[in-house]
Each structure stands twice: as C-alpha cells, then as structure tokens.
Amino acid sequence: MAGNNIYVQGSYIDVHDNENVYLSVDKAEVNMKGQEAGEHQSREERVAASMRHVVERNLMQKKQDWAAIYQVLLDEEIYEKLTKTDFVKKVQTLGFTPELVPSSSSNIDKVMFSKASKYPAWRITGFADEETDRVTALASAFLTFYRS
C-alpha cells in the first residue's frame, strides 16, 4: 500500500501502532500540489509524467538510459513485477523522438546492474563512475518528480 506524505511546519504528536499513524497537528494546512481535492493521478499517469519530465530536461541521452528508469521502478517497488518488454511498450506509447525510444528490450538488457546493489548505490557492469553517477542522477530526477 502506497502511503501519503504529510509535511508539517511546527509541532506535532505522532502515535502509531503497526498499521496506522495518528497525528495531532497544531495549525495544520493540507495542500495538494497541482490537483483539486479528490483528484488523484494513477500510478501509470505519474510514471508517464515523470518520464516526460526527464526527457524534457534532456537528462535522457541514450536509448540505454531507460534501463535506469526501469531499474528504479523495480528497486523502489513502484512496480512489483514489470517485464522489460512491457516497460519498453510503455515508453514507446509516449510519443518521444525515435532516437530516444528503445526499439526493444535489448536496449535495456545492455545495461547490467549488479544484483547486489540497489538504487541509489548502483554498481553497473562496464560503466565508469561518471556514467553510473549520470544515470543515478537521471533516476533521482525521475523519482523526485514521481513523488511530488
């Protein structure tokens, strides 16, 4: 179950059991960024918007860079199971320029993440530290937008 973020300025009391958190907040205000109350984006819409965000900011430089987005979706458990083929199909439906869109899952397969590492401490076979840092920053920008 995905949780919600509550940002509090000032003091609060946090009482919780293993299932629920009860907050008593002095002078609380709730803001839903960019949405009317009751309107929520689906996970698919947020993922697509986050992909557009990193592409529009020119963070996506190669077709293989999509492997970082695919891997962070799994590492952060945004999707429990997502095949590379299904991921590529999602990317292909978003209308990006062909130079940036993976033609098949083989573009994703070229990037070998160590099974012993998870975002943000990725180790990628054959990648220099600078390249690993670049795709980790790409994934970070994606996640920051996804969670906002």
Secondary structure, 3 states (H helix, E strand, C coil): CCCCCCCCCCCEEEEECCCCEEEEECCCCCCCCCCCCCCCCCHHHHHHHHHHHHHHCCCCCCHHHHHHHHHHHHHCCCCCCCCHHHHHHHHHCCCCCCCCCCCCCHHHHCCEECCCCCCCCCCEECCCHHHHHHHHHHHHHHHHHHHC
